[in-house]
Amino acid sequence: MRLEGKIALITGAGSGIGRQTAQLFAREAATVIVNDIDRNRGEETVHSIKEEGGESTFIQADTTDAESVKNMVDQIIQTYSTIDILFNNAGISGIGPLHLIEEEDWDRIMQVNIKGVYLPSKYVLPHMMKESNGTIINMSSCIAEIGLADRASYAATKGAILSLTKSMQVDYASYHIRVNAILPGTIFTPFVEQYLSQSPDPEAAIAKVKTRQLSGELGKPEDVARAALFLASDESKFMMGSPLYIDGGVVFGKNA
C-alpha cells in the first residue's frame, strides 16, 4: 500500500514498461490514470488493473499536442482534484547514424521524446505547485551516459531528458516537488522483441545485445516498474534530481 490515496498519471501506459508500471502502482493502492495514444492498448491496461481489483481509468491523449494534454490534465483535476505522481514514460526509438537520419524522422523523435515530457509536465506542475507536493519521474536511458552505434537521435533525446530532470528539480524543489529520472538498459519490451525478430538471425541479435550488460540478460519491464514505484513512493523522499540506473551494469561496468 505504498501509494495509497495517490493519483498517478502514466503516459504511454498501453504496453511494455508503462503497462507494467500502471499495474504495479494500482497494486500499491494508487488510482492510476492510463494515458496512451492507442485507445485499444490503453483500455487493455485499465481492464487488466480492474480485473485485479485496482482503480484505473483511461484517457486518450497525444503527449505532443498541447491542447490534447491540457484537456487530459483538466479532466483529471476535475475528477480527482489533484495529480500526485506524473510518470513521463511515453517515447519512441530512433535508429541510424546522424548522416542517414531523415529530417522528418529526427523531428518526430524530438517531438515525442522531449516535447512529450515537456507538455505533461507543463500542465501538471501548476497543480503540484498549488498543493506544494508531487513527484515527477522522467524516462531517460542509460544511453544518455554512453555512446552506442546507430542511436544518434534517440541518445540526443534521452540526454536532453536527463538534463531537463536536473533543471526541473532546481526550479521546483521549493514547492516540495521531486523530479527524478530512470535510466534503463535494454529492456525486453514488445518493441525490442519486434525489432530483434526482424534481424536475419534473431537469436544471434538477442545474444549480442545481452553482451552489453554485465548481467548477461535483458531487463524486463517489471524491473523498471519497480524502480518507478520506488521513486513514486516516500521511500525515495531524499532523492532529488537523480538518475536511477536500471541497466544490468551497462554504464559502470565492462566485460573483460
N, C-alpha and C positions, 0 to 999 in steps of 0.2 A: 504493500500500500504506500509506496514511496512517493506517489504523485497524487495522492488522494485530494480531491477538491480542485485540482488544477485543470485548466482549459489549455489544450495543446493543439497548435496548428502545424501540420506537417505537409510541406509541398512535395509534389512528386511521389505521393504515397500509394500509387496504384500498383506498384510492383517492387521487387528487389528490396533494397535497404529501407526505402520508405515504408513499404508494407510491413516488413518485419518490425520496424520501429513503432509503427502505429499499433500493431497488435500487442507489443510488449508494454507500451505506455498504457494501453487500456487494461492490461492485466494488473498493472500497478495503480489502477483506480483513477487514471486521468480520463476526462472526457476528451475524445480525440476528434478533431476536425480534419478529415482526409481531403486533401486537395490533389487534383490531377487534371491534366488537360483531356485525358481519356476517361469519359464517363463510365464506361463498362468496367474498366480496371479499378477505378476508384470505388465504385459501388461494390465490387467484389471484395475489396478490402474491408469496407464497412460491414458487409454481410458476415465476413469471417469473424469480425470483432463481436458483433451482436450474437452470433452463434455461441460464443464463449461467455455471454452474459455481460459484455462490456458496453460502454456508452460511446457512440460514434455517429457522425453524420458526414455526408459528402457534399462538397461544394466544388463545382467545376469552374476553373478559372485559369487563364493564361498568365503565368507569372511575368511575362514580358510586356504585358499590356496594362497600363496604369489604371484605366477605368475598370477593367476586369478585377484587378487586385483590390482596388478601393472598395468596389461593391462587395467583394468577398469579406473583407475586414469589417465593413459596416454591418453586414449580415450577422457576422459572429458577435459583434458587440451588441447589436440589437437583441440577440437571443440569449447571450451568456454574460453580457456586461463587461467582460474582461478577456484578455488573452495573456496567460501566464507564461507560456512556452511557445517559441517560434523555432521550428527546425527547418532551415532553408536547405532542403535536400534536393530539389529538382535540378536536373542537369543533363547534359548530353556529352558524348565523347567526340573527339576530333582526331583524325588520322592523317599523317603525312608530314614531310619536311616543309619548311616555310615556303620555299620557292615553288612548290607544287600545290599549295593551298589556294583554291579559288576565292576571290574576294567575297562572294556571297556565302561561302562556307565559313570563312573567317567571321563575317558579320553575324551569322546565325549563332555560332557558339559563344560569341561575346554577348549577344542578346540573352540567350538562355542562361548561361552560367554566371554572368556578372549582373546584368540587369535583373535577372530572376532572383537575385539576392537583394539587390538594392530596393526594388519596389515593395516586396512584402515587408522588409524592414522599415522602409519609409512610412508605411501606413500603419504598422503595428506599434512602432516606437512611441508615438504621442500618447497612446493609451497606456502603455507601460510607464511612461514618464508621469502621467496623471496619477497612477497607482503607486508610484515610487517603488516598483518591483517588477521583475521579469527576467527571463532567461532566453537568450538567443544562441542557437547553435548553427554555425555555418559549415557547409560541406566543402572542404578543400580536398587535398590529396597529397600523399607523400611526394608526388611528382613536383610539388611546389618547392621541394628541397633538393631534388636531384635532377640530373639530365637523363632523358630517356628518348631513344630514337623514335622518330615519326610521331611525336606528340606535341609539336610546337604550339598549336592553337590551344589545346587542352591545358598544357602546362602554363601558358600565359594567363588563362582564366583562373586556374587554381592558385597560382602565385598571387594574383590580384585579390582573391578572396581571403587569403591568409593575411595580407597586409591590411585589407579592409577591416578584418576582425579586430586587429590590434588598435587601429584608429577609432573604431566604434567604441571599443572598451574605454578608451580615454575620454571620449565625449559623453558617455552615459553612465560612468561609474558613480557620479554624484547622485544619480537617480536610483541607485541600488539595482541597476540592471547589469547582469553579467553577460558577456559575449565571448564565446569560445569557438574553436574550430576543430573539426575532426579531420585527420589526415590518413585515410585508408591506403593500404597497398592494393594489390589486385584482388578483388572480391568476386567470387563466382556468382554473379548476378545473371538473370536471364539474358541481358545484353552481352555480357562477356561470353557466356555459353554459346550464344548465337554467332558472335564474332569468331570465336575459336573453331566452331564447327564448320566454318566456311574455308578454313585452311586446307591445303592439299592433303595434309596429314594431321587431323585434329588431335590425335593422341600425342604426337610429337610437339605440336604447338602448346598444348597444356603442360607437357613436361618442361619445355623451355621456359615458360612463364613461371613455373614453380621454382626454377633455379634462382630467380631474382630474390627470393625471400629465404631468410635463414631457416624458417620453419619447414621449408621444403613442401609446403602446401599452399593452396589458395585459401584466402579468407572466405568466410561465409557471411551472408547478410546479417545473421543474428550476432556475429562478432561486433559489427558496427552498431547494431541496435543497442547492445548492452552498454557500449561507450556513450551513446546518445542518452540513455537512461541515467547514467552516472552524471553527465553534465547537466541534465534537466533537473536532477534531484538536489536536495540540500547537502548531500554527501560531498559535492564539489563546490561548496559555497566559498572556498578560498581560492578557487581557480578563476582568473580574470584575464582575458585576452590571450589565452594559452592555446597552443596547438597540442592536440592529443593524437599520438601516433598509434594507429591500429594497422600495422603494415607487415607483421611477420618478420621484422628485422631488416627491411629494405634500406632504410635511411642510415641507421647506425651500425650496420653490420656488412660484412663482405665474405662470401665463401672463398676459401683458400683455392 
